[in-house]
Amino acid sequence: MERAPRFVFASDSLKGTLSSADAARLLGGAAERHFPGCSWVAVPMADGGEGTVDALLAACGGEKIRAVVEDPLSRPVEASYAMLPGGRAVIEMAAASGLTLLAPGEHDPRLTSTYGTGQLVLDALERGARDVTVALGGSATNDGGMGLVRALGARPLDAEGIELAGTGADLGRVARVEPSGLSPLVAGASFHTMCDVDNPLVGPEGASLVFGPQKGASPEIARELDDGMRNWAHVLEETFDRSFNVPGAGAAGGLGAACLAFLGAEPVSGIARVLDLVGFDALLSEADLCVTGEGHADAQTAHGKVVSGVAAACARAGVPCVAVVGGMSAGAAAMPGVAAMLPATIDAMPLEETLARAEELYALAAERLFSLLELGAMLVD
């Protein structure tokens, strides 16, 4: 290699142990020891789940905006989102409408609403955002996104013309919706949803029957919510003259459908959107190798996770990609686009010990990786 190599480090956090920045620091130290004069760039990664806002702020710069909004049960809560350079906002709906905001005994998707998420979207628009991405994971809601659109100015009405609060219980009561009151700021912005599920709005694979039980719904309540969601789907179809019972519409308790109907936001893969926002293709343009990773690689890693998304981008760019992971199962051995996968664990040890020694074990894995790369370079020369 005539010039000093250039590396890109794009790892997910290793949940509960190492951040993306920690992983990059350990990889960078090993790279510099084995390839003096090399250069490297760290790109924090996320797949649209928890931590996406922080990862994008670390990668792109910008500001974390805090706002007091309504939680899933209409109580005040301080939530935050990212305002990135260029008027781009990224909102994790779980910050305002997430399951973690509820205490034990409060889980009932008939009572929860995405109103607070709508307040965050409106706040971002009022601060000048013209490109808004909403990450749809971790919801406590099953309101079809009715709460969100109500916060933005649309009016869901019952058969008597009375405005509804927009909870899951209102799905079966809504007779029509008036979108004319939507904030004019909505028309001046583009919207995206980070969504890694392809569930439709209703039916056996829909929002209520699949995800309702995770949010506290009994089988009877889940069926009740699905019946109500069918009514909401009919109202949306009557309002916009098209069906929204499409793949991805059932994400976050039907929030995906509302974002599609009222905001024109098509669902996209979380990791694909993150890679786009950080300008990942440009970062790869002069790279010789990319190192990615996550806490534990298994068969699901190939489906919309950080490692698979980074590997696919590297394959398109013709850049070799390796993954350093906390641990791995046999199902992760063959990963498209990943030239090699190195687990950090080196011995049979209890999980508690593995987690406690995470930094030490990861540093050793980084040393193994770059010593092998150095050996390979020597053989080529």
C-alpha positions as a Markdown table, in Angstrom:
| # | Residue | x | y | z |
|---|---|---|---|---|
| 1 | Met | 0.0 | 0.0 | 0.0 |
| 2 | Glu | 1.8 | 3.1 | -1.2 |
| 3 | Arg | 0.0 | 5.5 | 1.1 |
| 4 | Ala | -0.9 | 5.1 | 4.8 |
| 5 | Pro | -4.2 | 3.3 | 5.0 |
| 6 | Arg | -7.4 | 5.1 | 5.9 |
| 7 | Phe | -10.0 | 3.3 | 8.1 |
| 8 | Val | -13.6 | 4.1 | 8.8 |
| 9 | Phe | -15.0 | 2.9 | 12.2 |
| 10 | Ala | -18.8 | 2.6 | 12.1 |
| 11 | Ser | -19.9 | 0.5 | 15.0 |
| 12 | Asp | -23.2 | 0.4 | 16.9 |
| 13 | Ser | -22.8 | 0.8 | 20.7 |
| 14 | Leu | -22.4 | -2.5 | 22.6 |
| 15 | Lys | -25.4 | -2.0 | 24.8 |
| 16 | Gly | -24.7 | -1.4 | 28.4 |
| 17 | Thr | -20.9 | -1.6 | 28.0 |
| 18 | Leu | -19.2 | 0.4 | 25.2 |
| 19 | Ser | -20.5 | 3.4 | 23.2 |
| 20 | Ser | -19.7 | 3.8 | 19.5 |
| 21 | Ala | -17.1 | 6.4 | 20.5 |
| 22 | Asp | -15.5 | 3.9 | 22.9 |
| 23 | Ala | -15.3 | 1.2 | 20.2 |
| 24 | Ala | -13.7 | 3.7 | 17.8 |
| 25 | Arg | -11.2 | 4.8 | 20.4 |
| 26 | Leu | -10.0 | 1.3 | 21.0 |
| 27 | Leu | -9.9 | 0.4 | 17.3 |
| 28 | Gly | -8.0 | 3.6 | 16.5 |
| 29 | Gly | -5.4 | 2.9 | 19.1 |
| 30 | Ala | -4.8 | -0.6 | 17.7 |
| 31 | Ala | -4.7 | 0.7 | 14.1 |
| 32 | Glu | -2.1 | 3.3 | 15.0 |
| 33 | Arg | 0.1 | 0.8 | 16.7 |
| 34 | His | 0.1 | -1.6 | 13.7 |
| 35 | Phe | -0.1 | 1.0 | 10.9 |
| 36 | Pro | 1.9 | 4.1 | 12.0 |
| 37 | Gly | 0.7 | 7.2 | 10.0 |
| 38 | Cys | -2.7 | 5.7 | 9.2 |
| 39 | Ser | -5.8 | 7.9 | 9.4 |
| 40 | Trp | -9.2 | 7.0 | 10.7 |
| 41 | Val | -12.6 | 8.5 | 11.1 |
| 42 | Ala | -15.3 | 7.5 | 13.6 |
| 43 | Val | -18.9 | 7.5 | 12.7 |
| 44 | Pro | -21.3 | 6.6 | 15.5 |
| 45 | Met | -24.1 | 4.3 | 14.3 |
| 46 | Ala | -27.7 | 3.4 | 15.2 |
| 47 | Asp | -30.5 | 1.7 | 13.4 |
| 48 | Gly | -33.4 | 3.9 | 14.3 |
| 49 | Gly | -33.9 | 2.6 | 17.8 |
| 50 | Glu | -33.0 | 4.0 | 21.1 |
| 51 | Gly | -29.8 | 6.1 | 20.9 |
| 52 | Thr | -30.3 | 7.2 | 17.3 |
| 53 | Val | -30.6 | 10.9 | 18.2 |
| 54 | Asp | -27.4 | 10.8 | 20.2 |
| 55 | Ala | -25.5 | 8.9 | 17.5 |
| 56 | Leu | -26.5 | 11.4 | 14.8 |
| 57 | Leu | -25.6 | 14.4 | 17.0 |
| 58 | Ala | -22.2 | 12.8 | 17.6 |
| 59 | Ala | -21.7 | 12.1 | 13.9 |
| 60 | Cys | -23.2 | 15.2 | 12.3 |
| 61 | Gly | -23.1 | 17.9 | 15.0 |
| 62 | Gly | -26.1 | 20.0 | 15.7 |
| 63 | Glu | -28.1 | 20.6 | 18.9 |
| 64 | Lys | -30.2 | 18.5 | 21.2 |
| 65 | Ile | -33.5 | 20.3 | 21.6 |
| 66 | Arg | -35.6 | 19.8 | 24.8 |
| 67 | Ala | -39.3 | 20.4 | 25.0 |
| 68 | Val | -42.0 | 19.7 | 27.6 |
| 69 | Val | -44.7 | 17.7 | 25.9 |
| 70 | Glu | -47.4 | 15.1 | 26.8 |
| 71 | Asp | -46.4 | 11.6 | 27.6 |
| 72 | Pro | -48.5 | 8.6 | 26.5 |
| 73 | Leu | -51.0 | 9.3 | 29.3 |
| 74 | Ser | -51.1 | 13.1 | 28.7 |
| 75 | Arg | -48.8 | 14.0 | 31.6 |
| 76 | Pro | -46.1 | 16.6 | 31.1 |
| 77 | Val | -42.6 | 15.1 | 30.3 |
| 78 | Glu | -39.4 | 16.6 | 29.0 |
| 79 | Ala | -38.4 | 15.0 | 25.8 |
| 80 | Ser | -35.5 | 15.8 | 23.4 |
| 81 | Tyr | -34.7 | 15.4 | 19.7 |
| 82 | Ala | -31.9 | 16.3 | 17.4 |
| 83 | Met | -31.7 | 19.4 | 15.2 |
| 84 | Leu | -28.9 | 18.6 | 12.7 |
| 85 | Pro | -27.2 | 21.1 | 10.4 |
| 86 | Gly | -29.2 | 22.1 | 7.4 |
| 87 | Gly | -32.6 | 22.2 | 9.1 |
| 88 | Arg | -32.8 | 18.4 | 9.6 |
| 89 | Ala | -34.6 | 17.2 | 12.7 |
| 90 | Val | -34.6 | 13.6 | 14.0 |
| 91 | Ile | -37.2 | 12.6 | 16.5 |
| 92 | Glu | -37.4 | 9.3 | 18.5 |
| 93 | Met | -41.1 | 8.9 | 19.1 |
| 94 | Ala | -40.3 | 6.9 | 22.2 |
| 95 | Ala | -38.9 | 10.1 | 23.8 |
| 96 | Ala | -42.5 | 11.3 | 24.1 |
| 97 | Ser | -44.7 | 8.3 | 23.5 |
| 98 | Gly | -42.5 | 5.4 | 24.6 |
| 99 | Leu | -43.2 | 2.3 | 26.7 |
| 100 | Thr | -40.4 | 3.2 | 29.1 |
| 101 | Leu | -42.4 | 6.3 | 30.2 |
| 102 | Leu | -45.0 | 4.2 | 31.8 |
| 103 | Ala | -44.9 | 2.7 | 35.3 |
| 104 | Pro | -45.9 | -0.9 | 36.0 |
| 105 | Gly | -49.7 | -1.1 | 35.9 |
| 106 | Glu | -50.1 | 1.7 | 33.5 |
| 107 | His | -49.8 | -0.3 | 30.3 |
| 108 | Asp | -53.1 | -0.1 | 28.4 |
| 109 | Pro | -53.0 | 0.9 | 24.7 |
| 110 | Arg | -56.6 | 1.9 | 24.8 |
| 111 | Leu | -55.6 | 4.9 | 26.9 |
| 112 | Thr | -52.3 | 6.0 | 25.3 |
| 113 | Ser | -51.7 | 8.5 | 22.6 |
| 114 | Thr | -48.9 | 9.8 | 20.3 |
| 115 | Tyr | -50.0 | 13.4 | 20.9 |
| 116 | Gly | -46.6 | 14.2 | 22.5 |
| 117 | Thr | -44.7 | 13.0 | 19.4 |
| 118 | Gly | -46.8 | 15.3 | 17.3 |
| 119 | Gln | -45.9 | 18.2 | 19.7 |
| 120 | Leu | -42.2 | 17.3 | 19.1 |
| 121 | Val | -42.7 | 17.4 | 15.3 |
| 122 | Leu | -44.5 | 20.7 | 15.5 |
| 123 | Asp | -41.7 | 22.1 | 17.8 |
| 124 | Ala | -39.1 | 21.1 | 15.2 |
| 125 | Leu | -41.1 | 22.7 | 12.4 |
| 126 | Glu | -41.5 | 25.9 | 14.4 |
| 127 | Arg | -37.7 | 26.0 | 14.9 |
| 128 | Gly | -37.1 | 25.9 | 11.2 |
| 129 | Ala | -36.8 | 22.2 | 10.4 |
| 130 | Arg | -37.6 | 21.4 | 6.8 |
| 131 | Asp | -36.6 | 17.7 | 6.8 |
| 132 | Val | -38.0 | 15.7 | 9.7 |
| 133 | Thr | -37.3 | 12.1 | 10.4 |
| 134 | Val | -39.3 | 10.2 | 13.0 |
| 135 | Ala | -38.0 | 6.9 | 14.4 |
| 136 | Leu | -40.9 | 4.6 | 15.2 |
| 137 | Gly | -39.5 | 2.1 | 17.7 |
| 138 | Gly | -40.4 | 1.6 | 21.3 |
| 139 | Ser | -44.0 | 2.9 | 21.3 |
| 140 | Ala | -46.5 | 2.6 | 24.2 |
| 141 | Thr | -49.3 | 3.5 | 21.8 |
| 142 | Asn | -51.9 | 1.9 | 19.5 |
| 143 | Asp | -53.8 | 5.0 | 18.4 |
| 144 | Gly | -53.1 | 4.8 | 14.6 |
| 145 | Gly | -51.2 | 8.1 | 14.9 |
| 146 | Met | -54.4 | 9.9 | 15.6 |
| 147 | Gly | -52.8 | 11.7 | 18.6 |
| 148 | Leu | -49.9 | 12.9 | 16.4 |
| 149 | Val | -52.0 | 14.4 | 13.7 |
| 150 | Arg | -54.3 | 16.1 | 16.3 |
| 151 | Ala | -51.2 | 17.8 | 17.8 |
| 152 | Leu | -50.4 | 19.0 | 14.3 |
| 153 | Gly | -53.8 | 20.5 | 13.8 |
| 154 | Ala | -56.0 | 17.9 | 12.2 |
| 155 | Arg | -59.3 | 17.1 | 14.0 |
| 156 | Pro | -60.6 | 13.6 | 14.5 |
| 157 | Leu | -64.3 | 13.7 | 15.1 |
| 158 | Asp | -67.0 | 11.3 | 16.3 |
| 159 | Ala | -70.4 | 10.8 | 14.7 |
| 160 | Glu | -71.7 | 13.8 | 16.6 |
| 161 | Gly | -68.9 | 16.1 | 15.3 |
| 162 | Ile | -67.1 | 16.1 | 18.7 |
| 163 | Glu | -63.4 | 16.2 | 18.6 |
| 164 | Leu | -61.7 | 13.1 | 20.0 |
| 165 | Ala | -58.6 | 13.0 | 22.2 |
| 166 | Gly | -56.9 | 10.5 | 19.9 |
| 167 | Thr | -56.3 | 7.5 | 22.1 |
| 168 | Gly | -56.5 | 3.8 | 21.2 |
| 169 | Ala | -60.0 | 3.7 | 22.5 |
| 170 | Asp | -61.0 | 6.4 | 20.0 |
| 171 | Leu | -60.2 | 4.2 | 17.0 |
| 172 | Gly | -63.6 | 2.7 | 17.0 |
| 173 | Arg | -65.4 | 6.1 | 17.6 |
| 174 | Val | -63.8 | 8.2 | 14.9 |
| 175 | Ala | -66.2 | 8.9 | 12.1 |
| 176 | Arg | -64.2 | 11.4 | 10.1 |
| 177 | Val | -61.1 | 13.5 | 10.3 |
| 178 | Glu | -60.6 | 17.1 | 9.1 |
| 179 | Pro | -57.0 | 17.6 | 7.9 |
| 180 | Ser | -57.6 | 21.2 | 6.8 |
| 181 | Gly | -56.4 | 22.5 | 10.2 |
| 182 | Leu | -52.9 | 20.9 | 9.8 |
| 183 | Ser | -50.2 | 23.5 | 10.5 |
| 184 | Pro | -49.1 | 25.1 | 7.2 |
| 185 | Leu | -45.5 | 24.3 | 8.2 |
| 186 | Val | -46.2 | 20.7 | 7.4 |
| 187 | Ala | -46.6 | 21.5 | 3.7 |
| 188 | Gly | -43.2 | 23.2 | 3.7 |
| 189 | Ala | -41.3 | 20.2 | 5.0 |
| 190 | Ser | -40.4 | 16.7 | 3.9 |
| 191 | Phe | -40.8 | 13.7 | 6.2 |
| 192 | His | -39.3 | 10.3 | 6.7 |
| 193 | Thr | -40.0 | 7.5 | 9.1 |
| 194 | Met | -37.4 | 5.1 | 10.3 |
| 195 | Cys | -39.2 | 1.8 | 10.3 |
| 196 | Asp | -37.7 | -1.8 | 10.4 |
| 197 | Val | -41.0 | -3.7 | 10.6 |
| 198 | Asp | -43.3 | -4.4 | 7.6 |
| 199 | Asn | -46.5 | -5.0 | 9.5 |
| 200 | Pro | -49.7 | -3.7 | 7.9 |
| 201 | Leu | -52.2 | -1.6 | 9.8 |
| 202 | Val | -54.8 | -4.2 | 10.5 |
| 203 | Gly | -55.3 | -8.0 | 10.4 |
| 204 | Pro | -53.4 | -10.9 | 11.9 |
| 205 | Glu | -50.1 | -9.3 | 11.2 |
| 206 | Gly | -51.3 | -5.8 | 12.0 |
| 207 | Ala | -50.4 | -3.3 | 14.7 |
| 208 | Ser | -53.0 | -4.3 | 17.3 |
| 209 | Leu | -52.8 | -8.1 | 17.2 |
| 210 | Val | -49.0 | -8.4 | 16.9 |
| 211 | Phe | -47.8 | -5.5 | 19.1 |
| 212 | Gly | -50.8 | -4.8 | 21.3 |
| 213 | Pro | -50.0 | -7.6 | 23.8 |
| 214 | Gln | -46.5 | -6.1 | 24.2 |
| 215 | Lys | -48.1 | -2.9 | 25.3 |
| 216 | Gly | -50.5 | -4.4 | 27.9 |
| 217 | Ala | -53.4 | -5.5 | 25.8 |
| 218 | Ser | -55.2 | -8.8 | 26.6 |
| 219 | Pro | -56.3 | -10.9 | 23.6 |
| 220 | Glu | -59.8 | -9.5 | 23.9 |
| 221 | Ile | -58.5 | -5.9 | 24.0 |
| 222 | Ala | -56.1 | -6.6 | 21.1 |
| 223 | Arg | -59.1 | -7.7 | 19.0 |
| 224 | Glu | -61.1 | -4.7 | 20.1 |
| 225 | Leu | -58.2 | -2.4 | 19.0 |
| 226 | Asp | -57.9 | -4.2 | 15.7 |
| 227 | Asp | -61.6 | -3.6 | 15.0 |
| 228 | Gly | -61.1 | 0.0 | 15.9 |
| 229 | Met | -58.1 | 0.2 | 13.7 |
| 230 | Arg | -60.1 | -1.1 | 10.8 |
| 231 | Asn | -62.5 | 1.8 | 11.3 |
| 232 | Trp | -59.6 | 4.3 | 11.4 |
| 233 | Ala | -58.2 | 2.7 | 8.2 |
| 234 | His | -61.6 | 3.2 | 6.5 |
| 235 | Val | -61.7 | 6.9 | 7.6 |
| 236 | Leu | -58.2 | 7.4 | 6.2 |
| 237 | Glu | -59.2 | 5.8 | 2.9 |
| 238 | Glu | -62.3 | 7.9 | 2.7 |
| 239 | Thr | -60.3 | 11.0 | 3.5 |
| 240 | Phe | -57.4 | 10.5 | 1.1 |
| 241 | Asp | -58.9 | 8.2 | -1.5 |
| 242 | Arg | -56.3 | 5.5 | -1.0 |
| 243 | Ser | -55.6 | 2.5 | 1.3 |
| 244 | Phe | -53.0 | 2.8 | 4.0 |
| 245 | Asn | -53.1 | -0.8 | 5.0 |
| 246 | Val | -49.7 | -1.3 | 3.6 |
| 247 | Pro | -46.4 | -2.8 | 4.8 |
| 248 | Gly | -44.9 | -0.6 | 7.5 |
| 249 | Ala | -48.2 | 1.2 | 8.3 |
| 250 | Gly | -48.6 | -0.8 | 11.5 |
| 251 | Ala | -45.3 | 0.4 | 13.0 |
| 252 | Ala | -45.6 | 2.1 | 16.4 |
| 253 | Gly | -49.2 | 1.2 | 16.8 |
| 254 | Gly | -50.2 | 2.5 | 13.4 |
| 255 | Leu | -48.2 | 5.7 | 13.6 |
| 256 | Gly | -46.6 | 4.7 | 10.3 |
| 257 | Ala | -50.0 | 5.0 | 8.6 |
| 258 | Ala | -50.7 | 8.5 | 9.9 |
| 259 | Cys | -47.2 | 9.7 | 8.9 |
| 260 | Leu | -47.8 | 8.3 | 5.4 |
| 261 | Ala | -51.3 | 9.7 | 5.1 |
| 262 | Phe | -50.9 | 13.2 | 6.6 |
| 263 | Leu | -47.2 | 13.9 | 6.2 |
| 264 | Gly | -46.4 | 11.9 | 3.0 |
| 265 | Ala | -43.6 | 10.1 | 4.9 |
| 266 | Glu | -42.7 | 6.7 | 3.4 |
| 267 | Pro | -41.1 | 4.2 | 5.8 |
| 268 | Val | -37.4 | 3.6 | 5.3 |
| 269 | Ser | -34.9 | 1.3 | 7.0 |
| 270 | Gly | -33.5 | 3.0 | 10.1 |
| 271 | Ile | -29.9 | 2.2 | 9.3 |
| 272 | Ala | -30.3 | 3.2 | 5.7 |
| 273 | Arg | -31.6 | 6.6 | 6.8 |
| 274 | Val | -28.8 | 7.0 | 9.4 |
| 275 | Leu | -26.2 | 6.3 | 6.7 |
| 276 | Asp | -27.8 | 8.8 | 4.4 |
| 277 | Leu | -27.9 | 11.5 | 7.1 |
| 278 | Val | -24.2 | 11.1 | 8.1 |
| 279 | Gly | -23.1 | 11.0 | 4.4 |
| 280 | Phe | -21.6 | 7.6 | 4.8 |
| 281 | Asp | -21.0 | 7.0 | 1.1 |
| 282 | Ala | -18.7 | 10.0 | 1.0 |
| 283 | Leu | -16.8 | 8.8 | 4.0 |
| 284 | Leu | -16.1 | 5.5 | 2.3 |
| 285 | Ser | -14.8 | 7.2 | -0.9 |
| 286 | Glu | -11.2 | 7.0 | 0.1 |
| 287 | Ala | -11.4 | 4.3 | 2.7 |
| 288 | Asp | -9.3 | 1.1 | 2.6 |
| 289 | Leu | -11.3 | -0.8 | 5.3 |
| 290 | Cys | -14.4 | -0.3 | 7.4 |
| 291 | Val | -14.9 | -1.8 | 10.8 |
| 292 | Thr | -18.4 | -2.1 | 12.1 |
| 293 | Gly | -20.0 | -4.1 | 15.0 |
| 294 | Glu | -22.6 | -4.5 | 17.7 |
| 295 | Gly | -23.1 | -6.2 | 21.0 |
| 296 | His | -24.2 | -9.6 | 19.9 |
| 297 | Ala | -24.5 | -10.8 | 16.3 |
| 298 | Asp | -27.1 | -13.4 | 15.5 |
| 299 | Ala | -29.4 | -14.4 | 12.6 |
| 300 | Gln | -31.3 | -11.1 | 13.0 |
| 301 | Thr | -28.2 | -9.0 | 12.4 |
| 302 | Ala | -28.7 | -9.5 | 8.7 |
| 303 | His | -32.1 | -7.9 | 8.8 |
| 304 | Gly | -32.0 | -4.1 | 9.1 |
| 305 | Lys | -29.3 | -3.9 | 11.8 |
| 306 | Val | -26.3 | -1.6 | 11.8 |
| 307 | Val | -23.8 | -4.3 | 10.8 |
| 308 | Ser | -25.9 | -5.4 | 7.7 |
| 309 | Gly | -26.5 | -1.8 | 6.6 |
| 310 | Val | -22.9 | -0.8 | 6.9 |
| 311 | Ala | -21.8 | -4.0 | 5.2 |
| 312 | Ala | -24.2 | -3.3 | 2.3 |
| 313 | Ala | -22.9 | 0.2 | 1.9 |
| 314 | Cys | -19.3 | -1.0 | 1.9 |
| 315 | Ala | -20.1 | -3.7 | -0.7 |
| 316 | Arg | -21.6 | -1.0 | -3.0 |
| 317 | Ala | -18.5 | 1.1 | -2.6 |
| 318 | Gly | -16.1 | -1.8 | -3.0 |
| 319 | Val | -14.6 | -1.3 | 0.5 |
| 320 | Pro | -13.8 | -4.4 | 2.6 |
| 321 | Cys | -15.8 | -4.6 | 5.8 |
| 322 | Val | -15.1 | -6.5 | 9.0 |
| 323 | Ala | -17.2 | -6.7 | 12.2 |
| 324 | Val | -15.9 | -6.7 | 15.8 |
| 325 | Val | -18.8 | -7.9 | 18.0 |
| 326 | Gly | -19.2 | -8.5 | 21.7 |
| 327 | Gly | -20.4 | -12.1 | 21.0 |
| 328 | Met | -21.9 | -14.1 | 18.1 |
| 329 | Ser | -24.1 | -17.1 | 17.5 |
| 330 | Ala | -23.6 | -19.6 | 14.7 |
| 331 | Gly | -26.3 | -18.0 | 12.7 |
| 332 | Ala | -24.2 | -14.9 | 12.3 |
| 333 | Ala | -21.2 | -16.6 | 10.8 |
| 334 | Ala | -22.1 | -15.9 | 7.1 |
| 335 | Met | -23.1 | -12.2 | 6.8 |
| 336 | Pro | -23.4 | -10.8 | 3.3 |
| 337 | Gly | -20.8 | -8.1 | 2.8 |
| 338 | Val | -18.8 | -8.9 | 6.0 |
| 339 | Ala | -15.4 | -10.3 | 5.1 |
| 340 | Ala | -14.7 | -11.4 | 8.7 |
| 341 | Met | -16.4 | -11.3 | 12.0 |
| 342 | Leu | -14.4 | -11.2 | 15.3 |
| 343 | Pro | -16.1 | -11.8 | 18.6 |
| 344 | Ala | -14.5 | -10.0 | 21.5 |
| 345 | Thr | -15.1 | -12.9 | 24.0 |
| 346 | Ile | -12.1 | -15.2 | 24.2 |
| 347 | Asp | -13.0 | -17.7 | 26.9 |
| 348 | Ala | -16.0 | -19.4 | 28.4 |
| 349 | Met | -17.0 | -16.9 | 31.2 |
| 350 | Pro | -20.2 | -15.9 | 32.9 |
| 351 | Leu | -22.1 | -13.1 | 31.1 |
| 352 | Glu | -21.6 | -10.8 | 34.1 |
| 353 | Glu | -17.8 | -11.1 | 33.8 |
| 354 | Thr | -17.9 | -10.6 | 30.1 |
| 355 | Leu | -19.8 | -7.4 | 30.5 |
| 356 | Ala | -17.6 | -6.2 | 33.3 |
| 357 | Arg | -14.5 | -6.8 | 31.2 |
| 358 | Ala | -16.0 | -5.4 | 28.0 |
| 359 | Glu | -13.4 | -2.7 | 27.3 |
| 360 | Glu | -10.5 | -5.1 | 28.0 |
| 361 | Leu | -12.0 | -7.8 | 25.7 |
| 362 | Tyr | -12.8 | -5.4 | 22.9 |
| 363 | Ala | -9.3 | -3.9 | 23.0 |
| 364 | Leu | -7.8 | -7.4 | 22.7 |
| 365 | Ala | -10.1 | -8.0 | 19.7 |
| 366 | Ala | -9.0 | -4.8 | 18.1 |
| 367 | Glu | -5.4 | -5.8 | 18.6 |
| 368 | Arg | -6.1 | -9.2 | 17.0 |
| 369 | Leu | -7.8 | -7.6 | 14.0 |
| 370 | Phe | -5.0 | -5.1 | 13.2 |
| 371 | Ser | -2.2 | -7.6 | 13.9 |
| 372 | Leu | -3.8 | -9.9 | 11.3 |
| 373 | Leu | -4.2 | -7.0 | 8.9 |
| 374 | Glu | -0.5 | -6.1 | 9.4 |
| 375 | Leu | 0.5 | -9.7 | 8.7 |
| 376 | Gly | -1.7 | -9.7 | 5.6 |
| 377 | Ala | -0.1 | -6.5 | 4.3 |
| 378 | Met | 3.4 | -8.0 | 4.9 |
| 379 | Leu | 2.5 | -11.1 | 2.9 |
| 380 | Val | 1.1 | -9.0 | 0.0 |
| 381 | Asp | 4.3 | -6.9 | -0.1 |
